[in-house]
Amino acid sequence: MTQAPPVYETYARRFRELEAGRSEPDWLRELRREALGRFLDLGFPTARRGNEPWKYTDVGPVARTVFGPPPARPPLPLERLRRTLPWRPTWRRAVFVGGRYRPELSHLPAAGEEVTVLPLSRVLSQGDDLLERHLARYATYQDDAFAALNTAFFSDGALVVVPDGAEPERPLHLVFVSPESEGPYVHYPRVLVVLGRQSRLCLVESYLGLGDGPYLTSAVREFYLGEGAALEHYHLLLEGEAAYHVGQARFYQERDTSLRSVFFGRGCAIGRNDVRVDLDGPGSEAYLHGLYVTTGRQHLDNYINIDHIKPHCTSRLFYRGVLDGESHAIFGGTVYVRPGAQKTDAEQEDKNLLLSREAEVDSKPALEIYADDVKCGHGAAAGAVAEEALFYMLSRGIGPVLAQTLLIKGFASSVLDEVRLPALRTQLDRLLVDSLPRLRTEE
């Protein structure tokens, strides 16, 4: 497909304008220039034939849209944030609106607490050694246009550092809000989380859209787990109906580390949940659970890859989807077992519940195994609500909407039961129902 040069020139011109006003260390300036060059060389992944990672997702609308900057100081309905998100006063919190840190909405850890949270806008000009060691090391941009775009343009986000042996008691909530705007805009959230040896962290990431118009959230998050570290991670994708969201998460795990991650995603115009886990230390484990809900003409693409690089590692990947209307969902990606990664134990599963005849899911889990002493399995399934179960409930006097609600909640429970924060579990139960119009009112 022919790509529109004027759109790419807009990005190049905007980069030159931003670079002229930045005060950053030489290594970061060079990194940004290389990333922009890769983006211009690669272009958006609009070609779908022969492009397996984007086979089922058309990013043509993103490539054709000229996005402006986000609104500078948009009005923010704080009550809506508190109603929609797990907004707990005891949690530590960093809030970003349109890609900019908002201190008046945030509640950062106090001095002396066992975790440091800094807005990247405060760190980029200082030449932080930790930032130089880790930034763009795990979310590489050489072959990924969206990672390159974010690396070239991001101006704010969160740097989270947990020292060796530290175990913060309170969860940390990173909130990225896409505000209303009169025209299409783009923002580039960036997150870098560094966990020291034998440390622990509970982290919640929320991406919330408030506007009805189109915008692009191009988010990149990098997580480094030092030896023996454990991360409990929750990711909420709650963008607007007309939004484009391409979110990338890259987890790098050293020896004897533990990752437990739960994803909850609502569909938007184009949504992409792109995750890669590198198990690069013996004894590491990764448990990834996901629940996605689409309706109307929403589109959500889950692209999950787990790389078993070293032996004696365990991974579990269990996703479930609920689809209604004419929506479209994708589950794809690969579990890799590298040569020498003996005693790998890996399972991959995707199940989908189709509530309408027009809904469509493409599910393609895959394994690539280059070691012989391993235990691996994968599977996928899709089907409608069981008529026998629905008839049984109706015959007992349960209304049709309540009956469907109970069956859908039962289907989703295997994922939601993995949520260990009571406030978040309650919120996700409500979001599941609110995301499906057929369940909002009794017939």
DRENMI-120413 format. One record per residue (C-alpha): residue in one letter; x, y, z. Coordinates in steps of 0.001 Angstrom, whole numbers, m for minus. Example, Ala and Ser with C-alpha at 12.3 -4.5 7.8 and 13.67 -1.06 7.14 Angstrom:
BEGIN
rest_X_Y_Z
A_12300_m4500_7800
S_13670_m1060_7140
This chain:
BEGIN
rest_X_Y_Z
M_0_0_0
T_1301_3454_m872
Q_1863_5570_2220
A_1235_9303_2310
P_4550_11206_2454
P_2948_14432_3781
V_1892_12607_6949
Y_5444_11425_7597
E_6828_14875_6878
T_4497_16173_9577
Y_6209_13877_12100
A_9675_14904_10903
R_8818_18603_11130
R_7313_18207_14575
F_10430_16356_15739
R_12691_19186_14579
E_10553_21697_16451
L_10652_19686_19658
E_14373_18971_19419
A_15153_22672_19155
G_13423_23305_22468
R_14809_20342_24413
S_17713_20314_26824
E_18780_16685_27044
P_22023_14697_27322
D_23788_13729_24123
W_23003_10013_24451
L_19268_10734_24597
R_19333_13169_21686
E_21140_10572_19583
L_18696_7873_20672
R_15752_10001_19596
R_17300_10789_16219
E_17959_7129_15518
A_14403_6239_16545
L_12896_8864_14254
G_15046_7614_11394
R_13824_4067_11954
F_10216_5223_12053
L_10579_7091_8770
D_12296_4066_7194
L_9752_1543_8463
G_6559_3557_8182
F_3361_2417_9821
P_2720_m1337_9391
T_m119_m886_6907
A_907_m3828_4703
R_m911_m6890_6048
R_26_m9553_3534
G_3176_m11271_4776
N_3134_m9160_7964
E_2058_m11725_10551
P_2086_m9446_13650
W_m415_m7090_11953
K_m2266_m9573_9762
Y_m5677_m8963_11333
T_m5375_m5269_12233
D_m5590_m2454_9704
V_m3697_615_10954
G_m4469_2565_7785
P_m6709_5025_9690
V_m3789_5832_12021
A_m1357_6258_9123
R_m3716_8602_7255
T_m4618_10860_10174
V_m2644_14020_10875
F_m2488_14245_14662
G_m1845_17472_16495
P_m539_17943_20037
P_m2905_17213_22949
P_m4746_20115_24603
A_m2512_22002_27038
R_m4690_22268_30174
P_m7995_20550_29466
P_m10816_20570_32018
L_m10868_17294_33879
P_m13991_15684_35392
L_m12307_14388_38525
E_m15460_12683_39708
R_m15529_10581_36530
L_m11961_9437_37180
R_m12845_8403_40704
R_m15982_6614_39506
T_m14345_4752_36619
L_m10935_3886_38047
P_m9920_2134_41272
W_m9207_5495_42904
R_m8128_4616_46446
P_m6859_7336_48820
T_m4317_4982_50401
W_m2635_4089_47108
R_296_6040_45771
R_m613_7640_42469
A_921_9475_39499
V_m1534_11054_37048
F_m755_12169_33497
V_m3291_14026_31347
G_m2656_14269_27621
G_873_13043_28225
R_1696_15626_30918
Y_2220_15054_34625
R_m445_16609_36856
P_949_17007_40399
E_m2325_18292_41869
L_m3994_14968_41030
S_m1080_12801_42103
H_m42_11322_45420
L_3599_10298_45110
P_5516_8314_47729
A_6985_10436_50497
A_10708_10686_51171
G_11931_7565_52914
E_9356_5214_51406
E_10613_2063_49730
V_9849_3146_46179
T_10799_6184_44111
V_8378_7543_41517
L_9471_10438_39319
P_7866_12089_36291
L_10186_11547_33351
S_9881_15240_32481
R_11941_15959_35626
V_14592_13378_34822
L_15242_13640_31083
S_17362_16778_31260
Q_19534_15455_34119
G_21246_12569_32352
D_20282_9939_34938
D_22626_6891_34817
L_19837_4422_35544
L_17759_5889_32734
E_20666_5540_30314
R_21220_1887_31301
H_17604_796_30874
L_15695_3131_28544
A_14904_1535_25149
R_16895_m1571_26071
Y_13854_m3867_26311
A_11385_m2033_24043
T_13673_m1937_21036
Y_12655_217_18108
Q_14840_m1068_15276
D_12030_m3192_13794
D_8949_m1633_15370
A_7497_1604_14003
F_5317_2381_17023
A_8167_1818_19493
A_10344_4054_17338
L_7651_6740_17223
N_7267_6755_20989
T_11036_6782_21608
A_11448_9774_19317
F_8599_11830_20753
F_7846_10928_24376
S_8253_13840_26775
D_6761_12542_30011
G_5784_9421_31859
A_6878_7590_34978
L_10205_6329_36265
V_9654_3808_39072
V_12593_2440_41059
V_12377_m109_43871
P_15731_m610_45666
D_17230_m3988_46514
G_15224_m5803_49166
A_12461_m3182_49342
E_8801_m4197_49635
P_6480_m1146_49451
E_3266_m1781_51367
R_971_362_49224
P_43_m284_45586
L_1238_2251_43039
H_m1285_3501_40463
L_m118_5093_37203
V_m3011_6900_35501
F_m2851_8095_31883
V_m5865_10145_30827
S_m6757_11068_27243
P_m8846_14256_27512
E_m11481_15686_25223
S_m10273_17751_22283
E_m11692_19524_19235
G_m9391_17688_16835
P_m7338_14479_16615
Y_m4188_14458_18730
V_m1447_12051_19801
H_362_11534_23080
Y_3201_9191_23997
P_3089_7754_27532
R_6362_6159_28621
V_6993_4013_31694
L_10231_2545_33015
V_10043_277_36078
V_13259_m1029_37650
L_13007_m3580_40470
G_16163_m4294_42451
R_17242_m7681_43757
Q_14738_m9404_46077
S_12310_m6468_45837
R_8511_m6459_45530
L_5992_m4117_43897
C_2240_m4014_43242
L_1558_m1779_40230
V_m1695_m730_38535
E_m1646_988_35122
S_m4818_2657_33841
Y_m5398_4209_30410
L_m8665_6140_30348
G_m10248_8072_27484
L_m12698_10911_28176
G_m13401_12255_24695
D_m15668_11069_21895
G_m13343_12085_19049
P_m10321_10303_17569
Y_m6897_10404_19185
L_m3830_8164_19332
T_m2238_6826_22495
S_1163_5375_21603
A_2399_3899_24888
V_5641_2063_25661
R_6380_471_29033
E_9569_m1299_30076
F_9968_m3478_33173
Y_13235_m4807_34549
L_13057_m7431_37306
G_16353_m7951_39100
E_17315_m11302_40605
G_14626_m12610_42953
A_12246_m9679_42337
A_8457_m10048_42172
L_5999_m7836_40316
E_2216_m7929_40737
H_934_m5996_37725
Y_m2518_m4877_36571
H_m3224_m3157_33251
L_m6558_m1448_32476
L_m7319_m325_28907
L_m10394_1944_28997
E_m9969_4249_26003
G_m12750_6094_24149
E_m14921_4578_21433
A_m13122_6438_18624
A_m9626_6070_20071
Y_m6568_4437_18569
H_m4417_2814_21230
V_m1163_971_20598
G_303_m124_23916
Q_3529_m2074_24238
A_4829_m3731_27407
R_8249_m5374_27625
F_9210_m7434_30685
Y_12801_m8565_31242
Q_13265_m11116_34027
E_16494_m12165_35692
R_17018_m15337_37763
D_14261_m16483_40163
T_11902_m13600_39368
S_8107_m13686_39458
L_5676_m11776_37254
R_1923_m11958_37799
S_39_m9720_35384
V_m3694_m9251_34773
F_m5011_m7303_31781
F_m8542_m5927_31411
G_m9324_m4284_28097
R_m12364_m2689_26476
G_m12357_m2317_22746
C_m11918_1009_20957
A_m11718_1942_17266
I_m8321_231_17063
G_m6735_m1234_20181
R_m3471_m3128_20446
N_m2189_m4901_23568
D_1370_m5885_22637
V_3289_m7773_25351
R_6651_m9514_25365
V_8213_m11362_28293
D_11880_m12404_28250
L_12617_m15136_30822
D_16386_m14691_30854
G_17213_m16264_34218
P_16740_m19834_35479
G_13866_m20295_37914
S_11823_m17367_36607
E_8058_m17527_36199
A_5466_m15441_34391
Y_1694_m15735_34821
L_m295_m13621_32373
H_m4081_m13459_32557
G_m6282_m11286_30355
L_m9946_m10432_29898
Y_m11073_m8383_26912
V_m14564_m7129_26062
T_m15618_m5738_22680
T_m18945_m4529_21344
G_m20345_m2421_18498
R_m17634_m2128_15843
Q_m14734_m2118_18287
H_m11424_m3782_17477
L_m8899_m5164_19973
D_m5696_m6997_19069
N_m3816_m8965_21741
Y_m317_m9866_20606
I_1502_m11736_23390
N_4962_m13307_23143
I_6856_m15168_25857
D_10498_m16066_25292
H_11984_m18886_27386
I_15666_m18043_27019
K_17067_m19932_30016
P_16175_m23369_31480
H_13875_m24163_34411
C_11355_m21380_33721
T_7563_m21475_33900
S_4953_m19482_32004
R_1163_m19470_31944
L_m817_m17412_29436
F_m4600_m17529_29883
Y_m6806_m14990_28062
R_m10578_m14808_27746
G_m12679_m12629_25448
V_m16331_m11561_25450
L_m17481_m10218_22071
D_m20764_m8604_21072
G_m22168_m6602_18167
E_m19967_m6525_15060
S_m16772_m6306_17039
H_m13504_m8013_16196
A_m10846_m9376_18564
I_m7518_m11046_17942
F_m5323_m13243_20081
G_m1923_m14072_18671
G_1710_m14427_19506
T_4163_m17184_20274
V_5758_m18991_23185
Y_9405_m19514_22230
V_11644_m22149_23834
R_15264_m21429_22980
P_18005_m24017_22488
G_19220_m25088_25914
A_16060_m23932_27721
Q_15477_m27405_29173
K_12783_m28085_31779
T_10593_m25339_30349
D_6989_m25543_31535
A_4646_m23434_29396
E_913_m23273_28729
Q_m997_m20929_26433
E_m4783_m20720_26129
D_m7370_m18355_24666
K_m11140_m18828_25045
N_m13849_m16576_23632
L_m17555_m16100_24244
L_m19433_m14758_21212
L_m22690_m13013_22124
S_m23768_m12220_18558
R_m23508_m13853_15148
E_m21698_m10824_13730
A_m18847_m10799_16274
E_m15557_m12248_15045
V_m12426_m13520_16759
D_m9154_m14650_15230
S_m7218_m16760_17718
K_m3823_m18128_16766
P_m1639_m19261_19681
A_1675_m20740_18617
L_4696_m22595_19978
E_8284_m22635_18696
I_10339_m25199_20564
Y_14081_m25740_20113
A_14729_m27869_23213
D_13745_m31477_23872
D_13106_m31799_27633
V_10101_m29484_27966
K_6396_m29522_28814
C_4388_m27168_26588
G_789_m26890_25466
H_m1546_m24431_23786
G_m5170_m24175_22719
A_m7979_m21896_21627
A_m11762_m22085_21589
A_m14767_m19905_20741
G_m18480_m20433_21253
A_m21818_m18934_22237
V_m23589_m18898_25580
A_m24675_m22433_26414
E_m28377_m22691_25535
E_m28959_m25417_28123
A_m27558_m23324_30947
L_m29559_m20276_29835
F_m32774_m22299_29550
Y_m32230_m23782_33010
M_m31873_m20335_34580
L_m34877_m18927_32718
S_m36992_m21883_33832
R_m36140_m20990_37448
G_m37582_m17497_37072
I_m34327_m15642_36476
G_m34724_m12819_33933
P_m32884_m13123_30581
V_m30493_m10205_31224
L_m29597_m11374_34717
A_m29135_m14920_33432
Q_m26715_m13749_30721
T_m24907_m11567_33245
L_m24347_m14494_35589
L_m23120_m16748_32779
I_m20740_m14102_31432
K_m19388_m13380_34910
G_m18850_m17105_35405
F_m16910_m17266_32145
A_m14750_m14276_33156
S_m14176_m15390_36732
S_m11074_m17452_35958
V_m9308_m14187_35077
L_m10920_m11876_37617
D_m10176_m14328_40420
E_m6496_m13572_39826
V_m7014_m9963_40997
R_m5723_m9760_44552
L_m6737_m6145_45256
P_m10360_m6147_46503
A_m11071_m2589_45333
L_m9806_m3390_41856
R_m11710_m6672_41661
T_m14958_m4860_42539
Q_m14240_m2218_39900
L_m13545_m4790_37187
D_m16767_m6670_37969
R_m18658_m3444_37331
L_m16658_m2517_34229
L_m17365_m5930_32716
V_m21110_m5342_32919
D_m20929_m1668_31921
S_m18915_m2554_28808
L_m21788_m4640_27385
P_m24901_m2565_26596
R_m27133_m5656_26592
L_m26404_m6122_30330
R_m26992_m2580_31546
T_m30783_m2681_31966
E_m33262_m5416_32714
E_m35599_m6190_29835
